[in-house]
Amino acid sequence: MINLIFDVDDTLYNQLTPFYIAYDKVFSSIKNISVKDLYISSRKHSDEVFHLTESGKMSIEEMHVYRIIKAFEELGNPITEKDAQNFQNEYIYQQSQITLIPEMEQVLNFAKEKNINIGIITNGPSSHQRMKLNQLNIEKWVDEENIFISSEVGFSKPDINIFRLVEQFMSLDRENTYYVGDSYKNDVIGAKKAGWKSIWMNHREHRVKELVYKPDFIILNYQEIPLLYKKLFKDI
């Protein structure tokens, strides 16, 4: 039995879209910054302190403000804490308006039609991640018991324990389980350490100095998504 387990942020939906809109509404007067570079920097700073939010040493709200302040600093254009909070408020609202990447919706439909097991593993606070999953209407394809959110289960990617937990609850065969995600650190390393197959959604062209854990497949643009899955599961 083939199993497909998905990340959420910047995998099922384009996380840059709500980021762009929020930037446009809050920082429209700042013209000398690449919004894409700002987004990538904010994700980097978010990943750096995510473990502090899991341990309770930093609140989610503090992390959200921290990451955008640090991203602007890195790009040489400091902002105030108030500006950072205004941006985060708008960003959260825009995330409540997200839609599935069309090519990813095709894959979910294909997987359901072929009776492929589908699951979700995502890092983040329960209410925030569930808001996004509800907006994406994910229950159309994924059973509730196959959704695993780090703050609910007590482990976060890339900790191997969250992958083992999912294996147990979904009765997964590691050799036939593919994990799909955009983060090399959290998704590729986590899945490969667990003995799963890895499909890296590297549509942001993240550069990794050394691929110690090599993904089984790399997707560089959305158009490659349906082609890969039809190739992988042609015999099902």
C-alpha positions in Angstrom: 0.0 0.0 0.0 1.3 3.4 -1.0 1.2 6.2 1.5 1.4 10.0 0.9 2.0 12.3 3.9 2.1 16.0 3.3 3.5 19.1 5.0 1.1 22.1 4.9 2.8 25.5 4.8 4.3 26.3 1.4 3.5 22.7 0.3 -0.3 22.5 0.0 -0.7 26.2 -0.5 1.6 29.0 -1.7 2.7 30.7 1.5 4.2 33.6 -0.4 0.8 34.7 -1.6 -0.6 35.8 1.8 2.9 37.2 2.7 2.9 39.4 -0.5 -0.6 40.7 0.2 0.1 41.5 3.8 3.4 43.2 2.8 1.5 45.3 0.2 -1.0 46.5 2.8 1.4 47.3 5.6 4.7 48.2 3.9 3.6 49.6 0.6 5.9 52.6 1.1 9.0 50.4 1.3 10.0 49.9 -2.3 13.7 48.8 -2.1 13.2 45.3 -0.7 12.6 42.0 -2.5 9.5 40.6 -0.8 10.6 37.0 -1.8 14.0 37.5 -0.1 12.2 39.0 3.0 9.9 35.9 3.1 12.8 33.5 2.8 14.7 35.3 5.6 11.6 35.4 7.9 11.2 31.6 7.4 14.9 31.1 8.3 14.5 33.1 11.5 11.3 31.4 12.3 12.9 28.0 12.0 15.8 29.1 14.2 13.6 29.8 17.2 10.7 27.4 16.6 12.0 25.0 19.3 11.6 27.9 21.9 7.9 28.1 21.1 7.6 24.3 21.5 9.3 24.5 25.0 7.3 27.5 26.1 10.4 29.8 26.3 9.0 32.0 23.5 5.3 32.6 22.7 4.1 32.1 19.1 3.2 35.8 19.0 6.7 36.8 20.1 8.2 34.5 17.5 6.0 36.0 14.7 7.2 39.5 15.6 10.8 38.4 16.0 11.1 36.7 12.6 9.9 39.7 10.6 12.0 42.2 12.5 15.1 40.0 12.0 14.3 39.6 8.3 14.0 43.3 7.7 17.2 43.9 9.7 19.0 41.3 7.5 17.9 43.1 4.4 19.1 46.4 5.8 15.8 48.1 6.5 14.9 48.0 10.3 11.2 48.3 11.3 9.5 49.0 14.6 7.9 46.3 16.8 4.5 48.0 16.1 5.0 47.7 12.3 6.0 44.0 12.8 2.8 43.4 14.8 0.6 45.2 12.2 2.2 43.0 9.5 1.6 39.8 11.5 -2.1 40.7 12.1 -2.6 41.2 8.4 -0.6 38.1 7.5 -2.8 35.9 9.8 -5.9 37.3 8.2 -4.6 36.6 4.7 -3.7 33.1 5.7 -7.4 32.6 6.5 -8.0 33.3 2.8 -5.6 30.7 1.3 -6.4 28.1 -1.4 -4.8 24.9 -2.5 -2.1 25.0 -5.1 -4.1 23.7 -8.2 -1.5 21.1 -9.1 -1.6 19.8 -5.5 -5.4 19.6 -5.6 -4.9 17.4 -8.7 -2.6 15.1 -6.8 -5.0 14.8 -3.8 -7.8 13.9 -6.2 -5.6 11.4 -7.9 -4.5 9.8 -4.6 -8.1 9.6 -3.3 -9.2 8.0 -6.6 -6.4 5.4 -6.4 -7.1 4.7 -2.7 -3.7 5.9 -1.6 -3.4 6.6 2.1 -3.1 10.3 2.7 -2.0 12.0 5.9 -0.7 15.4 7.2 2.3 16.2 9.5 2.7 19.9 10.3 4.6 22.0 12.8 2.8 24.8 14.6 0.1 25.8 17.1 -3.1 23.8 16.9 -5.6 26.6 16.4 -3.5 28.3 13.7 -2.7 25.1 11.7 -6.3 23.9 11.9 -7.6 27.3 10.7 -5.5 26.8 7.6 -6.5 23.2 7.1 -10.2 24.1 7.4 -9.7 26.9 4.9 -8.1 24.4 2.5 -11.0 22.1 3.0 -8.5 19.3 3.6 -11.1 16.9 5.2 -12.3 16.3 1.6 -9.2 14.2 1.2 -7.7 13.5 4.6 -9.4 11.7 7.5 -9.3 13.6 10.8 -7.4 10.8 12.5 -4.6 11.1 9.9 -3.8 14.8 10.7 -0.8 15.2 13.1 0.0 18.7 14.4 3.2 19.1 16.5 1.6 21.1 19.3 -1.1 18.4 19.7 1.1 15.3 19.6 4.1 16.6 21.6 6.8 16.2 18.9 7.8 18.4 16.0 9.7 17.8 12.8 12.5 16.9 12.2 12.2 14.8 15.5 12.0 11.2 14.4 9.4 10.6 17.1 6.6 12.4 15.2 7.3 10.2 12.1 7.2 7.0 14.3 3.9 8.2 15.9 2.4 8.6 12.5 3.7 5.2 11.4 2.0 3.6 14.4 -1.4 5.4 14.0 -1.6 4.9 10.2 0.1 1.5 10.1 2.6 2.7 7.6 5.1 0.6 5.7 8.2 2.9 5.6 9.5 1.7 2.3 6.2 2.7 0.6 5.7 6.0 2.5 6.4 9.3 0.7 6.7 12.5 2.7 6.2 15.8 0.8 7.5 19.1 2.2 9.3 22.3 1.4 11.8 22.4 4.2 15.1 20.5 3.8 15.8 20.6 7.6 12.3 19.6 8.8 10.9 17.6 6.0 13.7 15.9 4.0 16.0 15.2 7.0 13.1 14.2 9.2 11.6 11.8 6.6 14.9 10.2 5.6 16.0 9.7 9.2 12.7 7.9 9.7 13.4 5.6 6.7 10.7 7.2 4.6 10.9 8.3 1.0 11.3 12.1 0.5 9.8 14.4 -2.1 11.3 17.9 -1.6 9.2 20.8 -2.8 12.1 23.1 -3.5 10.2 25.6 -5.5 11.9 28.4 -3.6 15.3 27.1 -4.8 16.7 26.9 -1.3 20.4 26.2 -1.4 21.8 23.6 1.0 25.6 23.4 1.3 25.7 19.7 1.7 22.9 17.2 1.0 23.8 14.8 3.8 20.3 13.3 3.4 19.3 13.2 -0.2 15.6 13.5 -1.2 14.3 10.8 -3.5 12.7 13.4 -5.7 13.0 17.2 -6.0 10.2 19.4 -7.4 11.4 22.8 -8.6 8.0 24.1 -9.9 4.4 23.3 -9.5 3.9 22.0 -13.0 6.2 19.1 -12.2 3.9 17.9 -9.4 1.2 15.9 -11.3 3.8 14.5 -13.7 5.9 13.0 -10.9 2.9 11.5 -9.1 1.5 9.9 -12.3 5.0 8.5 -12.9 5.4 7.2 -9.4 2.0 5.6 -9.2 1.4 4.5 -12.8 1.0 0.9 -11.8 -1.6 1.4 -9.1 
